[in-house]
């Protein structure tokens, strides 16, 4: 059995089981200080697929009396290009700006080597806006998708993301995840010491909203199934405690708090249970709390450290990290029987596992050549592939459609967020305008 001091045990539980001077100092000496936050995140695409599909998104027609606060077509354009699978045509190269089918001259778009064309218009409603859009196959000269979305006066960006989702699904067969959110923790050690913030932003980094600020560390945000609540760990009482907070009303509840470790909350797929790590019985183990009855059930029992729970797609199993075999590896426990199965064998360090929406791929942090990378293991074939080549990659969170993974890494000596596609072909950075950002969590689909 590995014996470690209590303070290091807590660091292992709450920071991916990795003993790191950088991570330990971030929590316990507060050298990573958080500040007020008003800036959005910034998307910097660094790699896309070979031969991306040429697409044109024409400026949407608007006949209202005042200028719109958002460029809907530009948002759609940026969403599709950020997926890495499409190459957008610049507006300066467009020969016309049609907004209805009768105005489309397909020979012009063929001449520009465009395969798909998106046009649309925006209508004013008493309660907000309506966005009509149409997607064309240029070579076949036919419409392949027509749709309409509507929302309030402050929902233009959300409506644009909805259009992006519909177009992405029509062209790839995979449900889009542009109208989702990410939660993360922001920091700027140059400004106000000991000031932490938990924020929620759109998946493209815009519309950052403060959920919580604190003079003590905040960690491990986890989304509820309906994307309306966040569970997280806060040290505001000078020791770790788990809270659940409504992101709209701000109302929050402190979950049962025990002596020792209270960490790594993870919502079940049905939203009725919360897995967590507790050391109330003397060792770090996985527990499940029924959010309605408040009944607490212990699901692991071993002298090793069990941490970082995540759920199977059907909610019948919990994946977790354990050093019970001597080195951190990912295991799975069946909740009904208590049967434990080891899932990872390649390499001497695999942690922070979570499954894609179809249950086929296991996304994790894996150590190779003394560096920590984001990796994916195909559970059908048993093969593992590294998705990143940077060092100190951590906290991976999978998009609800399984297409992308957001994670924390270092760039130029500061912590940033980054994303990589599940096949490793598409990559982009998501740094903050100021300071550093960590602990990302990708939301489920919004209702």
Order of alpha helices (4+ residues) and beta strands (2+ residues): alpha-alpha-beta-beta-beta-alpha-beta-alpha-beta-beta-beta-alpha-beta-beta-beta-beta-beta-beta-beta-beta-beta-beta-beta-beta-beta-beta-beta-beta-beta-beta-beta-beta-beta-beta-beta-beta
